[in-house]
């Protein structure tokens, strides 16, 4: 984790994550990055229909087996990268 810039945005990176539409898998992601509320990740697999639905939930696995879950909106996929905005709360 690193703090960068004059606004002190926290940057968090990880190796894998997934996006769900309800209980259904919408995307499997590789390396990802969160900077402020901006989320980006490499796309491993994607369901073209489910990823366009909402609400979407980002799931990040944790060593204890309980994933971190956050709402994800404004999702776009371009050239194998997924971008979106994390929802507070």
LINNORUR-V578824 format. One record per residue. RES is the residue in one small letter. OMEGA is omega in whole degrees, 0 to 359 (* if undefined). Layout:
[[RES OMEGA] [RES OMEGA]]
This chain:
[[x 181] [x 174] [x 183] [x 175] [x 183] [x 179] [x 177] [x 174] [x 177] [x 178] [x 179] [x 180] [x 179] [x 187] [x 182] [x 179] [x 175] [x 176] [x 180] [x 169] [x 190] [x 177] [x 184] [x 179] [x 178] [x 179] [x 171] [x 186] [x 173] [x 182] [x 183] [x 182] [x 173] [x 176] [x 189] [x 177] [x 182] [x 179] [x 173] [x 183] [x 171] [x 179] [x 175] [x 175] [x 178] [x 171] [x 186] [x 178] [x 185] [x 183] [x 179] [x 182] [x 178] [x 3] [x 177] [x 180] [x 174] [x 176] [x 177] [x 181] [x 177] [x 180] [x 181] [x 178] [x 179] [x 184] [x 170] [x 182] [x 177] [x 175] [x 182] [x 181] [x 180] [x 184] [x 172] [x 175] [x 180] [x 178] [x 174] [x 178] [x 175] [x 176] [x 178] [x 181] [x 177] [x 180] [x 178] [x 173] [x *]]
